Amino acid sequence: MPLVKTIDTFLNLSYSLLQASPVTTRISTKYHVDQESRGFLTVKTYDPVSGICIRFRTNQAVDVSRLFLGKSRLGHVMANINVSLEQILEQMANLTEQKAIEPGKKHKKKSKRQRYEK
């Protein structure tokens, strides 16, 4: 069961496998925390009929969000809803380009006395 190095490669191969056999192919997700408190997410696309298994493993938060977006689009392929690979990759690219929202202004906590003086 070889590991795929990039998310895009994983999604391309998974998309092709799902196009070939959408009924029997399954996508599974496993989260594991090791002894050093590092978490790893492993996503696997497997077709038991052909014996093909595609696996991707990451510990990066950015990769996790991209994977879940990609997995939801691959679910459309499994359900026979027409979604092209270009649409999947375009939406994932838009996700990575989004800027983080600036944190709001922090307010000082009021003491109990200040809260009840009104």
VMD Tcl script that draws the C-alpha trace (Angstrom):
set ca {
  {0.00 0.00 0.00}
  {2.25 2.86 -1.20}
  {1.82 6.41 0.04}
  {1.08 9.24 -2.38}
  {3.24 12.34 -1.80}
  {0.84 15.20 -2.70}
  {-2.85 15.91 -2.20}
  {-3.38 16.71 -5.87}
  {-1.93 13.35 -6.93}
  {-4.10 11.57 -4.37}
  {-7.24 13.32 -5.63}
  {-6.38 12.69 -9.30}
  {-5.81 8.98 -8.71}
  {-8.88 8.68 -6.46}
  {-11.02 10.46 -9.04}
  {-9.84 8.06 -11.75}
  {-10.50 5.04 -9.55}
  {-13.99 6.30 -8.69}
  {-14.75 6.95 -12.35}
  {-13.74 3.38 -13.18}
  {-15.80 1.70 -10.44}
  {-17.98 4.04 -8.35}
  {-20.04 1.25 -6.80}
  {-17.29 -0.79 -5.16}
  {-14.69 1.89 -4.37}
  {-14.57 3.13 -0.77}
  {-12.88 6.12 0.85}
  {-11.84 5.80 4.48}
  {-10.29 8.21 6.95}
  {-8.22 7.35 10.02}
  {-6.78 9.71 12.65}
  {-3.89 8.56 14.84}
  {-1.99 10.29 17.66}
  {1.49 8.97 18.42}
  {3.35 9.00 21.74}
  {4.81 12.44 21.06}
  {1.28 13.91 20.75}
  {1.53 14.42 17.00}
  {-1.63 13.69 15.09}
  {-1.68 12.07 11.66}
  {-4.60 11.83 9.27}
  {-4.57 8.97 6.77}
  {-7.02 8.92 3.87}
  {-7.36 5.78 1.78}
  {-9.25 5.06 -1.44}
  {-9.68 1.34 -2.00}
  {-11.38 -0.81 -4.61}
  {-11.61 -4.44 -3.43}
  {-12.51 -5.74 -6.90}
  {-9.35 -4.48 -8.60}
  {-7.23 -4.47 -5.43}
  {-6.06 -0.88 -6.01}
  {-5.34 1.15 -2.88}
  {-4.33 4.83 -2.85}
  {-3.17 6.29 0.46}
  {-2.23 9.78 1.65}
  {-0.94 10.70 5.12}
  {-0.47 14.16 6.63}
  {-0.05 16.02 9.90}
  {-0.59 19.52 8.47}
  {-3.84 21.39 9.27}
  {-3.93 23.00 5.82}
  {-3.79 19.59 4.16}
  {-6.63 18.33 6.35}
  {-9.01 21.09 5.25}
  {-8.10 20.55 1.59}
  {-8.59 16.80 1.97}
  {-12.06 17.14 3.43}
  {-13.13 19.49 0.67}
  {-11.72 17.08 -1.91}
  {-13.37 14.10 -0.23}
  {-16.76 15.78 -0.32}
  {-16.36 16.33 -4.06}
  {-15.25 12.73 -4.55}
  {-18.43 11.71 -2.76}
  {-20.35 13.40 -5.56}
  {-18.57 11.12 -8.02}
  {-19.56 8.08 -5.94}
  {-23.19 9.26 -5.99}
  {-23.07 9.70 -9.80}
  {-23.45 13.48 -9.59}
  {-21.50 15.05 -12.45}
  {-18.46 16.84 -11.05}
  {-15.31 17.30 -13.11}
  {-11.82 16.94 -11.71}
  {-11.10 20.53 -12.73}
  {-13.96 21.76 -10.53}
  {-12.59 19.83 -7.56}
  {-9.05 21.19 -8.01}
  {-10.32 24.74 -8.64}
  {-12.32 24.78 -5.41}
  {-9.33 23.43 -3.50}
  {-7.12 26.15 -4.97}
  {-9.66 28.78 -3.90}
  {-9.58 27.37 -0.39}
  {-5.82 27.73 -0.09}
  {-5.92 31.30 -1.46}
  {-8.39 32.51 1.15}
  {-6.79 34.79 3.66}
  {-7.18 34.19 7.35}
  {-9.72 36.42 9.03}
  {-8.11 38.97 11.27}
  {-8.86 38.39 14.92}
  {-11.37 40.77 16.46}
  {-10.60 43.42 19.02}
  {-10.12 41.97 22.45}
  {-12.27 43.45 25.17}
  {-11.19 43.82 28.72}
  {-13.15 41.78 31.19}
  {-15.28 43.82 33.51}
  {-15.00 43.15 37.16}
  {-18.09 41.98 39.03}
  {-18.42 45.40 40.59}
  {-18.47 47.14 37.18}
  {-21.07 44.72 35.85}
  {-23.55 45.32 38.63}
  {-23.13 49.10 39.00}
  {-25.43 49.85 36.07}
}
mol new
graphics top color blue
foreach p $ca { graphics top sphere $p radius 0.5 }
foreach p [lrange $ca 0 end-1] q [lrange $ca 1 end] { graphics top cylinder $p $q radius 0.2 }
display resetview
